[in-house]
Amino acid sequence: MIVTTVKILVSRENHRELAQTVMSLLRSIKRQKGYLGSNLYLDLGNDDAVCLIGEWETQEDLNNHLRSDDFALLFGAINLLKKTSEIEFRVLTPTAGLEVVEAARGKIDL
């Protein structure tokens, strides 16, 4: 699985418009090969920061998405709504589960 995070600095007044744009584009993005899911989060430490997290089965699936018209529209909307020039895009891999915590802290029960 490939996880992407996009941190966007967008004024609080534009949060709703950004969320509506993301939701409208997700209808189409969800049909793309390899799409596993996405979430949009507000940063509790910074009222202007929003984080969009996406999950893809393979790097090829992500690359196809990044070349798609849907991504071009999303990226265009982000560029219009962003507060500053800061857009941080990260691709995270590999992912791990609770075993990472267990290995670091010893066996724990949740």
Secondary structure, DSSP 4 states (H G I P E B T S, - for coil): -EEEEEEEEE-GGGHHHHHHHHHHHHHHHTTSTTEEEEEEEE-TT-TTEEEEEEEESSHHHHHHHHTSHHHHHHHHHHHHHEEEEEEEEEEE-----THHHHHHH-----
